[in-house]
Amino acid sequence: MRGLYFDGNQLRYREDLPQPVLPAGEALVAVQAAGICRTDQEILAGYMRFHGIPGHEFIGTVISTSEPELMGKRVVGEINCPCGGCELCRLGLQAHCRDRTVLGVAQRDGAFAEYLALPAANLHPVPDSLRTFSAVFVEPLAAAFRVAEQLPIGPRSSVAVVGDGKLGQLVARVMCLNGCDLLVIGHHPAKLKLLDRLGIRTALESELAVRDFDFVVECSGNPTGLDLALRIVRPQGTIVAKSTYQGDKQVNISALVVDEISIVGSRCGPFKAAIRALTRRLIDVTDLMDRSFPLEEGLVALDYAAHRDALKVIIDMQISPAAGLHGPGEPVMEIP
Amino acid sequence: MRGLYFDGNQLRYREDLPQPVLPAGEALVAVQAAGICRTDQEILAGYMRFHGIPGHEFIGTVISTSEPELMGKRVVGEINCPCGGCELCRLGLQAHCRDRTVLGVAQRDGAFAEYLALPAANLHPVPDSLRTFSAVFVEPLAAAFRVAEQLPIGPRSSVAVVGDGKLGQLVARVMCLNGCDLLVIGHHPAKLKLLDRLGIRTALESELAVRDFDFVVECSGNPTGLDLALRIVRPQGTIVAKSTYQGDKQVNISALVVDEISIVGSRCGPFKAAIRALTRRLIDVTDLMDRSFPLEEGLVALDYAAHRDALKVIIDMQISPAAGLHGPGEPVMEIP
């Protein structure tokens, strides 16, 4: 099959990749579209020491499964595949199973290919009304909903989101649903403008006055984001850490103790909530779609996605470069 | 009056210190005994840039106050003195008021002297049955109860306490009250033995197997304690940070995100709970008392307290060096 393959050093487009072999309980999915995430770029830089096909945000069609009700369905999929038998799995912490594989991230080929395999239990059918490219956002949007699942952020809370990139945009859109007092802090006027249009207050970091936020969600993807978060969270407030990056970060632990700050790590979240929010049109993601590329141009797509002004870049399996025209995706998407 | 005075460089015993001046609402307390805390040693090393009389763990007798019901009472006292008017005070975060003074720690003379002043609202009378030296433990024991106040640690929780020193000992004794599965990890066999005698499981760090604790309370007073805590906390588990120390600490934030670990800073706690636990004899602290010294020998006392095997060292205002004999304190205390 066709796909992008990372050998630990280099990412290559290949047409000779073997189709996934299906263990019992797994389903074969023909990928329709896959999103590029910052984590993919970290992986190409050595994060997780991954070898194989990257990509973990996708929508596709189930073409082989032992679960009849999934056959032929348009699905999105949770990326963590736990062993099911260890102590952590028995405690209900399957997403943290130490023997888990993770789609396109750890020990499991991912979505930048024609086909992928996932346990049938990981798949969520999406309603027909949810368009293909919007459905690609389910995985990162679920990660944004994870913040709401972990913490009692409510209508009286003051919340800052640090970072105006793809994840910050989604977290801000989830946070604003609960009526809280919300400010998004970023470095990119064009990205902040997308939020202004939704009635969400924004500020450039340079123009920010000191504030005492109850919650600060750190989505900047940058170690300095945590420093900002520590400056603007109130005593006894909570910082949600969503950014992963290589290397350690210097933290003043005494300040954390004296001010009784909490830092809470936050990763993957509830897919069903994300699907509902998109289907109910409570969250619209069309303004976050940047460009789509055919699979053959996956390397160009990843390069483009690394640009500081890029938003969500999508690999669209339904177009070929020869076509030269956009496929049946979202109207705001453009072929570069 | 007599007392120990730190000028920013050196601690000195002096007999010419002025008695505290009482602003409206404050009470004058004749100190009976004061405990030496690790924070005092950090302060002498430059922490908080404190100048003045250190000391924040004490019991004394109220000798001047506008509150008739406090007059003549044996009291212990909360150390944070908030402004009462700022935004944080109005939010109920008085202990985090940015204009607060803190007894013997920030902008307020402390307990290593004959007299101290505190707002009457900070004082808690102690029952006659609570002996003098035990009452000195109310402040650090309240800090230990703070952990139970902040987090839902319960009978089904698995809890590790990192550190077998003074604070670790108190946290362990509070944690064991709720029936949880508890392990204390330390470096000092003699200190761990005190906990063994209470039926609390202990381990030397060197003999520790990897474990998945729900909660890890870091009381080691040492930056490496956090590294250990991160190794033994389970995914989605919580680390309570109670140690303060100078300088930053390197933390792998990505690991925190991926494993969804929380780090919660924890400082001062509920005095009434600490008084009740001591009065009900649910917590006994006599085995934690090391030696007492007269005020005149305060510098020797602080030196002695810095020794790695030392437990709680108390400055006893009721004895003079000339007496050469122990005063009316706890029988386990010895004059060196």
Interface residues (C-beta under 8 A of the other chain):
Chain A: Y47 E87 L88 L91 L93 H96 Q150 D212 P223 L226 R234 P235 Q236 A241 K242 S243 T244 Y245 Q246 G247 D248 K249 Q250 V251 N252 I253 S254 L256 V257 V258 D259 E260 I261 S262 I263 V264 G265 S266 R267
Chain B: Y47 E87 L88 L91 L93 H96 Q150 D212 P223 L226 R234 P235 Q236 A241 K242 S243 T244 Y245 Q246 G247 D248 K249 Q250 V251 N252 I253 S254 L256 V257 V258 D259 E260 I261 S262 I263 V264 G265 S266 R267
